[in-house]
Amino acid sequence: MENIDKEHIWHPYASVLNPRSTFKVESADGVYLKLEDGTSLIDGMSSWWSVIHGYNNETINTAINEQTSKMSHVMFGGLTHEPAIELTKKLLNILDDELKYVFYSDSGSVAIEIAMKMALQYFYKEGQNRKNRFLTVKRGYHGDTFGAMSVCDPVTGMHSIFSEFMAKNYFVSEPKSKFDGDFDKSELDEVTKLLEEKNEEIAAIIIEPIVQGAGGMRIYHKDYLVGLRELCDKFDVLLIFDEIATGFGRTGKLFAYEHTGIIPDILTIGKALTGGYMTMAATITTQKVAEGIEKDGNILMHGPTFMGNPLACKVASTSIDLLFKNNWEENVLRIEKYLKENLSICEELDDVKEVRVIGAIGVVELYKNVDMEIATKEFIKRGVWIRPFMKLIYIMPPYISTEDELQKIIDAIYGTIKVLNK
């Protein structure tokens, strides 16, 4: 049985025929993962950015038990239930008033697919059938399904393999002005030119606000987004914000769009929505978009089997309560302050290009790609779990992480880079 994983299980972004080492987790509690051999690791990744309250949270565990005693799942077609109603009420309470219609799904990639469908159906019903492409920036990431993949970075987003099958969209250079620096308005020139030439084909601009996630962990200026909003309004193009990674406090605001003072036409959320307990996402939109989609009695053509899953809704609702009960903002700003003051020590290493921090996100960018095998073993030896990619060693710790735990993560990053640089 011990060989089942190595011989038969396909892990993400990994070979199944020549598999890398995996490490068997026996249990998890708080910020710690306990491996089968007894090794305890601080999770610096929040299990791909989702476990914001830590593992084995007593409040969420209780909510799950209560809900399973009633029902774990029921179809959402023609039926509804209290967990979905309660969750929707809470989401509407913490989102801008213009965002008022919530479509639930079971993963971030699907939420993106739905957002894209919304944009296409909006213009289809407006009689603008030619508006069937999307504009986005390079170095972005929106998921691994085909629609989502078609707006990921054209170099690192797997386009080369699937390019003959995938929808063709428009890409412009990624925003470059730093979050805490001055904004260079010329960054919007390329977008403006493309919209002037192609606005009759473009349904929406889709972008990760403030932080580009898996495409490069880049943190950019809010005024780029403000400029996009103005251009979308001018050229009759919808604006989609992908907040699957940034939502629920990760950047220091409850949602990253709050840094900007503008509102997208469509918003996607996921990952931390359920505190990392369940797979769930949502696509949220405005009155204008909903009315456009449903013009002449039409409906949005999508309906996942596990849409509005009551167990996931109950967990998400409980997670939102915990955010406020546990003073998420105070904790995220505490983490941000500590990382800004202490992660910068990595800049003294020759192999480090830049250190970046916003909210509960820390990024160390190297000049060359990280050797995953060596790095993973070094991190485990130092008692932490960090999963680098390409030239980036980044962390998104749970909000409950203490300063001692953050320091152990920082020390592990520093020590591992020194080993990689030998």
Disulfide bonds with the S-S distance in Angstrom:
none
